[in-house]
Amino acid sequence: DINGKLLLPKYALSQDV
């Protein structure tokens, strides 16, 4: 998720759609 990458980059790396 684009917003996830802005807020939680580490989380976004493993949970990106």
C-alpha positions in Angstrom: 0.0 0.0 0.0 1.3 3.4 -1.0 0.2 5.0 2.3 1.7 2.1 4.2 5.1 2.8 2.5 4.9 6.4 3.6 4.0 5.6 7.2 5.5 2.2 7.9 8.1 1.4 5.2 9.3 -1.8 7.0 5.7 -3.1 7.3 5.0 -2.2 3.7 7.9 -4.3 2.5 6.3 -7.5 3.8 2.7 -6.4 3.2 2.4 -4.7 -0.1 -0.5 -5.2 -2.6 
